[in-house]
Amino acid sequence: MDIPEHSNRVFSIKYDQTDPNIHVSCGWDNTLIIYDIRHNYPVASMLGPHVCGESLDISGNILAAGSYSIKDNLTLWDLRKQKKL
């Protein structure tokens, strides 16, 4: 499995309240990484927002991510499909 780990500071980590085994992290490396704590490695990653603070939230299978950028500073992601909505 070739899932990258963070290469820079992580500023936000959020766990899924409906499935506490799932955690998502993001930071300055513009990568959303999905962890399942039942494994010893990340299970997925997506290129995404440049997060500089607590700006992740999960509702169902939708992840909201705030980004430090002029364009697309709030994006929604489908965690099942691992794609931007």
C-alpha positions, 0 to 999 in steps of 0.5 A: 500500500502506497499511502503518503504520510504528512510531509509538513505540519499538521494543524487539524485532526478530526474523528468521525463521531459515527465511526470513532475508528476513522480519523482525518488529518490535514495541514500545510502539505495540502493533503487530507489523510484518512486513518483507520485506527484498526490499522497501523497505516493511513488507509487513503489520502487526497490532495486538498486544502492548505489547512492552517488551523482547526478547520475540518468537520465530518458529518456522515460521509461528508468532510468539510475542510477550510483552506488558507487560499483565495479560491475554494477556501471551503471544500466538501469531500465525499469520504466514501469515494475519496473525491471533492464534491 
